[in-house]
Amino acid sequence: MDPPGGPPAFLAELLDDRYVRVENPLPGQWKVRGGDHGLAATEEWGTERKSAGRIAEQLMAQSPVLVHDRVDADDGTKRYVLNPVETEAAQVKAQQLQEQFSEWVWDEPERASALAADYNRRFNANQTARLRPGR
């Protein structure tokens, strides 16, 4: 469970959408429910082709932020090709979103403290025993 002030709170506040949900069912797997509609999601923090919710989801999963176009062939098959213009626009928004999160985390000392404690609990809790030779 996320501590108060984690990614769900950030997205809800940033996008002015109290219904945004962030799920982390397995390590490295993230799902953002919501964050796809409204000016904040599609213009200010996202694009028409890649909403802020989809960008945040890819950032949390550490996946590349890419935009593809579907191309239908004459034989009925479909393929997806990278759209470099839309990809660049989405990557700019991804960078802005990351920078905003970095600032937002530290804006409130209580939030920063809770997130630091959660991080330490998750990632600094396991230490291997260091044995000295001959002891």
C-alpha angles and dihedrals in degrees: 000000000000119000117241107281099032128128095300092056091044094053094042091052097041095047095035088233117130091187096066111120129190120202127191104183095164135012109283093010118109134173125188114200109202130356092115103105137059133045094284091054099042105030115014099040101009141019134248089258098042117029124209089253092056092044092050091049092054093045093052091049089047090236123147115265104236136160120211132190122217115234118196113208124213090251091060097256121130129216134176124228128191115258103212096192095051091041092055091049091050092047091053089053090047090055091049091049091051092049091048091050091050090054094041094053092060098038092090118041093210092054092046091050093048092049092047091050091049091049092049091047092052102038109020098045098089118070125168119231113255111217121195118218113260096022 
